[in-house]
Amino acid sequence: MPHPSPAQSPRIAFRQFSLISLIALLLLTTQATAQTPPGGAPQGPTSVGTVTVQTVDVPYIRTLPGRAVAFETGEIRARVSGVVEEILYAAGDKLNPGDPMFKIEDTTYVAAFASAKAALAGAMVQRDTAQATVDRYMTLQGSAVSKADLQTAQASAAAAVASYAAAQAAVDVAQLDLDRTTVRSPIAGIAGISNVSIGALVTANQADALATVTRLDPIYIDVSDSSAGMLRIRAQIDDGSLKLGTKVGVALVLEDGTTYDGEGTVVVLGNVVSATTGTFDLRVQFDNPKRLILPGQFLRVKLTLGTTSAKLVPQRATGRTSDGTLTVFVAKDGVAKKVALTSSGSQDNAWIITGGIEDGDLVIVDGLTNLRDGAAIKPVPVTIDADGVVHDAAPETAADASKPAPTTGNN
């Protein structure tokens, strides 16, 4: 075999070195693979954050749908007929009772009022003349005037008094008609857009309103609740699980999810159940100085009836099965156990649990990713703030790292 030339020796040596390096790399990879357990799973139990379940007193709150209704609504209509001469307000103006809104042509009504006053003056003269005749006849009775003449004079005086009263009433009616040529707001509120323009002919008590005035402060919220829900509440009161408060707290949640600033009051509690929907109505009232609530808005009303004892489980710790069952992982004897829960509503970031767990159980709230039923775990006490964020428990409170953040809502 021929020997390589001196020029070929370095190239062969480099190839031999590369081959040796590749073999060494493969050996290292094989050793590393052999040290890794099948499936790449880490050795030892998984650390998980837990909170301890305890029974606590929580507000019992019914969250119900509602619709805003104006406190007062006035439909403005003409009381006399005529042509609209002037519109005396602008849409959106804040009006007080008696503020002028429309001016109707009053020439005819001025003339009618003057005629009524003239008729009243004539009736007053007739009344005074008739009374004077009666007074004169009474002094002459028995000499120049018979009793029959006196009675006739008295009857004429009485008729004159009646005519005067009728004339006075006609003046009052004419004055009312004249005053009604200025159409005024009957209530305090916000003026709506005018439905007529200057020059339009309107008639007395027509069906179509000239405009609308709406009072928005305060404002009503009409709420519906099911009769079945009412029966459940009564049953809870009877068995002592619900303790009523001194008054019903009323809060409002706006359409964007924010809580309205201010507390409402219950105005009317319905006492009739609808035959079609099985619900009864109640009305609550809120102050509305900034006009954030407008008639027609759909809102949610939270009625705080009292307090009840419950176990709270953070919502972030729970899941649902394909059939909708609420589940949670509980740490028991160093393993994760999946249990089914029954709930009766929610408290902000927690579920109100009525079955499935007991006081003292450790609910896993952190480290749930890829956690399986029966997996080996190492419980680590944690706490959860009002925003649902997990924090490590302080050493002195680790044993009590149990309660989800205080909450204020219940369905």
Buried (B, 14 or more C-beta within 10 A) or exposed (E): EEEEEEEEEEEEEEEEEEEEEEEEEEEEEEEEEEEEEEEEEEEEBBEBBBBBBBEBEBBBBBBBEBBBBBBBBBEBBBBBBBEBBEBBBEEEBEBEEEBBBBBBBBEBBBEBBEEBBEBBEEBBEBBEEBBEBBEBBEEEEEEEBEEEBBEBBBEBBBEBBEBBEEBBEBBEEBBEBBBBBBBBBBBBBBBBEBEBEEEBEBEEEEEEBBBBBBBBBBBBBBBBBBEEBBEEBEEBBEEEEBBEEEEBBBBBBEEEEEEBEBBBBBBEEBEEBEEEEEBBBBBBBBBBEEEBBEBEBEBBBBBBBBBBEBBBBBBBBBEEEEEEEBBBBBBEEEBBBBBEBEBBBBBBBBBBBBEBBEEEBBBBBBBBEEBEEEBEBEBBBBBBEEEBEBEEBEEEEBEBBBBBBEBBBBB
